[in-house]
Amino acid sequence: MLHIVITTIQNPTPSVLRLASFLKNGKAQLVVAGDTKGPAEFDLGGIDGFSDRQLEFLDIESQLNSDFRVAPLLPTKHYCRKNIGYLAAMRSNASCIYETDDDNAPLESWAARQEWIDQPRFVSTPRSERPIWINVYKHFSADLIWPRGLPLDQIREPSVVSDAPSSALNRAARESGKLWAPIQQGLADGAPDVDAIWRLVLDREFEFGSGGQSVMLTPGQWCPFNTQSTWWWPAVYPLLYVPSYCSFRMCDIWKSFVAQRCLWELGTGVVFHASEVVQERNPHNLTRDFQDEIPGYLQNHEFATVLESVDLDCKQTSVGSNLRACYAALIAANIFPEKEMPLIDAWLEDVASAVGSQACR
């Protein structure tokens, strides 16, 4: 069954209530991870067709009293508490994990996505001969806009799309019309995920729209993705890990780079879909956001270069060890502190315990 994971320090927002309204008749489970700040309970009563049995609310006490080894190691008052939600979903035999935030309301296109979450079809596939940055937003809009985490010197660089899939996996998939893509990201209308510079200079309500072809990146192509509307399948569940010891505004972006590097070794890449949600953005201090994004502005190129240099294993059973190897390299490069590694080791043990070998199939 599909499991939806969010973390929040608020009572149910209008976006969460709208999400729950799409889950009538037991279509999915909703897992909500709380924190030290926030409600003691999460009441979604009153939504016709949504059952209490579909909700698992993990307050901080239940997290710390769980048998997850990583639970007491994760900082509190931090987005990384979402890791406990992922683990709870895995332990409940989630066939797919969809992650979002409490300020993202699903569009009708999101509901349609549930009908084919196993193997969608794609037409356009970017390609490159060497590692290259792709601004995926350019494939859904002609306006000047870029995703949070794209290096600033890449904003005006071209992003080429080819109609001819280039990898061996994609060539094999042409006959069936299917491409294996275990991580898929949907865009957001309203307040898309952009950096503080875009908001400080160009900020406005923005709409990509729900039309347009999906785009699949191939190995060697970088594009940041976030945790706002993203679908994950069991083969890559270990890559869900949100790091703790980095800037708040970079933890999900750097998570996405590690995940992409590990996908390359499996011969595949991330898929981006047209808008699936509208973000009704929670209040932000843009100056503080800018400060939190500075590590990315200064280090994203180095981050990618370090990951490109790591030797990984191409077996699906090595996804977890590949994740660890990536972080070991980033720690050696002083991008992460050494204290991140005990959390990663505990996380990988928890994933193995929650789903066993299913996470690598």
Stockholm file with secondary structure:
# STOCKHOLM 1.0

chainA/1-361         MLHIVITTIQNPTPSVLRLASFLKNGKAQLVVAGDTKGPAEFDLGGIDGFSDRQLEFLDIESQLNSDFRVAPLLPTKHYCRKNIGYLAAMRSNASCIYETDDDNAPLESWAARQEWIDQPRFVSTPRSERPIWINVYKHFSADLIWPRGLPLDQIREPSVVSDAPSSALNRAARESGKLWAPIQQGLADGAPDVDAIWRLVLDREFEFGSGGQSVMLTPGQWCPFNTQSTWWWPAVYPLLYVPSYCSFRMCDIWKSFVAQRCLWELGTGVVFHASEVVQERNPHNLTRDFQDEIPGYLQNHEFATVLESVDLDCKQTSVGSNLRACYAALIAANIFPEKEMPLIDAWLEDVASAVGSQACR
#=GR chainA/1-361 SS CEEEEEECSSSCCHHHHHHHHTTGGGCEEEEEECCSSSCSSCCCTTCTTCCGGGEEEECHHHHHTSSCTTTTTSCSSSGGGHHHHHHHHHHTTCSEEEEECTTEEECHHHHHHGGGCSCCCCCBEECCSSCEECCGGGGTCSSSCCCTTSCGGGTTSCCCEESSCCSHHHHHHHTTTCCCCSEEEEEEEBSCSCCHHHHHHHCCCBCCCSCSCCEECCTTEECCCCSSEEEECGGGGGGGCCCSSSCTTTHHHHHHHHHHHHHHHTTCCCEEEEEEEEECCCCCCHHHHHHHHHHHHHHHHHHHHHHHTCCCCCSGGGHHHHHHHHHHHHHHTTSSCTTHHHHHHHHHHHHHHHHGGGGGC
#=GC SS_cons         CEEEEEECSSSCCHHHHHHHHTTGGGCEEEEEECCSSSCSSCCCTTCTTCCGGGEEEECHHHHHTSSCTTTTTSCSSSGGGHHHHHHHHHHTTCSEEEEECTTEEECHHHHHHGGGCSCCCCCBEECCSSCEECCGGGGTCSSSCCCTTSCGGGTTSCCCEESSCCSHHHHHHHTTTCCCCSEEEEEEEBSCSCCHHHHHHHCCCBCCCSCSCCEECCTTEECCCCSSEEEECGGGGGGGCCCSSSCTTTHHHHHHHHHHHHHHHTTCCCEEEEEEEEECCCCCCHHHHHHHHHHHHHHHHHHHHHHHTCCCCCSGGGHHHHHHHHHHHHHHTTSSCTTHHHHHHHHHHHHHHHHGGGGGC
//
